[in-house]
Every structure is written in structure tokens, then in C-alpha cells.
Amino acid sequence: MVTDETGIRPSLEESIRLGQRLEDILLEETRAIESREPDRLQAAVQRKQELLQALETETRKQQQWIEARGAEFTPEGVARLFARLEGGEHLNDRWQALRATIERCNELNQGNARLIERNQRRVQMSMQILRGEDSGPATTYDPYGKARHRRTTGQTITRA
């Protein structure tokens, strides 16, 4: 447990370092998703989980340190605590850097989730087409640019 005024600094620095590594892993995860390399994706996910556990450990240390000083573990509570401390401006700068890093990681993670969902929809649609199922109101256009709805034949692509 972090116990003195300077004790939170190493934890903040470690969290920033871990957050930056997580950002790199999330970018690697994006590339693995885009290139459809499941082994590469699985390796990135494993490393991501390890980094998240390490970040959670540091976050618990920081929370304990902050709450032990009578502050709430909220952005406002942390800002008020750091404002009271000698060297608190530097701590607040590092805290804000950590928050920015975590926000970027969150955005990357959400983007990866959207990529995976899009790929899953694409695979589902392909499977429906291969099975000869109606996949919805697909529209094609005639040579004059007029919309024509696809007619369902009920045949699979292998029978076409």
C-alpha cells in the first residue's frame, strides 16, 4: 500500500506506462481484427488482459492512498486532494495524463468492438446467402438506375 505523499507518484507513473502499453496492444488488436488473423488477435487479447489486471492493481493502490487521506476517489475528490498537497500540481498533471491515456484506450477498445461486430454481421450474412436464406430487403439496380428488390429463389449458391 502506498503510504506517503511521494508514494503515489510511482504508482501514477506505472499506471501511465501500463496505459501506454495497453494502447499499443489495442492498436495491435485492431490490426489483427482487420487482417482477420485469429492467432494474432488471441495473443493481443491475452496481453491486454494481463495489462488490465496490472492496471487494476495500481488503481486499487491509488484509491487506497487517496481515500486514506480523506478524499473521494472521484475526479473532483482527487483534484481537491492534489490541490492541498505540496507538489500536488505535478501529481494532478500526471493524473490528467493517466486519465487521457485511459480514455484513448477506451476509445480504441470500443472501436475494436465495432470492428468485430461488423465482421460478425458480414459472416452471418454470408452464411445466410450460402444457405439460400433471405437476408433482408437487398436491392439491386437495373441499367437505368431504378431500384429492383431481389427475388428470393430459395436455392443455395452451390445449387445455382
N, C-alpha and C positions, 0 to 999 in steps of 0.2 A: 504494500500500500504506500502511496505517495504521502509523505508526511510534512515536508517543509515547503516554504514559499517558492524555492527554486525547484522543488521536486516535480512540479507539474510540467516544467519545460521539457525535460527529456521525454515524457510521455506524449506531449503535443508533437514534438519533432518526430518521434517514432510513428505516431498516427499519420502525420503528413507523408512520411516516407512510405508507409504501407498504403496509403491512399493513392499515391503516385504510381506505385507498383500495380495496384488494383486497376487504375486507369489504363495502364499498358496491357494488362491481361484482358480487360474488356475490349480493347481495340483488337487484340489477337482473336478474341472470341467472335467479334464482328467479321473479321477476315475468314475465319473458319466457317461461319454460317454462310457467308456469301459464296465461298468456294465449295460448299457442300462437302466438307471433309469431317466426317463424324469422329474419327480418332483424334484429330487435332482439336475439335470442339470439346470432346470429353476431357482432354488434357487441360485445356483452358478452364473449363468448369471446375475441375479438381483444384487447380491452383487458386482460382477465385474463392472457392470455399475455404481454403486454408488461410488466405489473406483476410477474409471476412471474420474468421474466428480470432485471428490475431488483433484485428481492429476492435472487435467486441471486448477483448481483454483490456486493451488500452482505454477504451471508452469507460469501462467499469472503474478503472483506476482513477480516471479524471473525474467521474461522477462522485466517487468516494471522497476525493480530495476537495472538491468544490462543496459538497454537502457538509463535510467536516468543518468547514469554515462558515457554516450557517447560510449558505447561498443555495438558491434553487438551481437545479441542473436544467435551465432553460436559457435560450439566447439572452434574454433580458437579465436573468439572475447572474449569469457568467459575466456579462458586461459590467454590471454593478460591482461584483466582486473584484474584477480586474482593475476597475477604476479606483478602488480603495488601496490597492497594493503598490508597493514600490516596484517599479519595473513592470507594472501592470499594462502599460501601453504596448510594450513589446509582446507580452502574453496575449493581449487582445488581437494584435496583428497576426500572431501565429494561429490563434483560434479562428480568426476570419479566413486565413489561408486554408486551414483544415476544412472548414465548412464549405468553401468554394470547391475544394478538391472532391469532397464527398458529393456535392451537388452535380459536378461533372460526371462522376461515377454513376450516380443515379440516372442521369440523362442517357448515358451510354447503355446502361442496363435496360432501360425502358426501350431504347431503340433496338437493341438485340431481341427483346421480347417481340416487338413488332415484326422484325425480320423473320423470326421463327414462325409466328402466326401466319404471315403471308406465305411462307414456304409450305406450311401445313395445308392451307386452303388450296394452294396450287396442286399439291399431291392429291388431296381429296377430289378436286375437280377432274384431274387426270384419271383417277380410279373410276369415277362415275362415267366418264366418257368411254373408258375401256370396257366397262360392264354394260354399256348401252343404256345407261340411265339418263333421264332428263336432268340436266344440271341447272336448269333455270331458263329464263327468257333470253337466251342468246340471240343476238340479232346480227344478220349479215346484210350486206348492201348489194343491190343489183348494179349493173353497169351505169345506170343513170343516177346513182346515189340515193335511191329510195330504200328505206329500211324494209327488210323481209325477215320475219321471225323464222327461226329454224324449225323445221318439221321433224318430229321425233319418229325415227324408223323402228326403234326397238332393237336394232342389230348392234352387236358389239363390233368394235373395229376389226377384230380378227375374222368376222364373217362378212365384212363389207367387200 
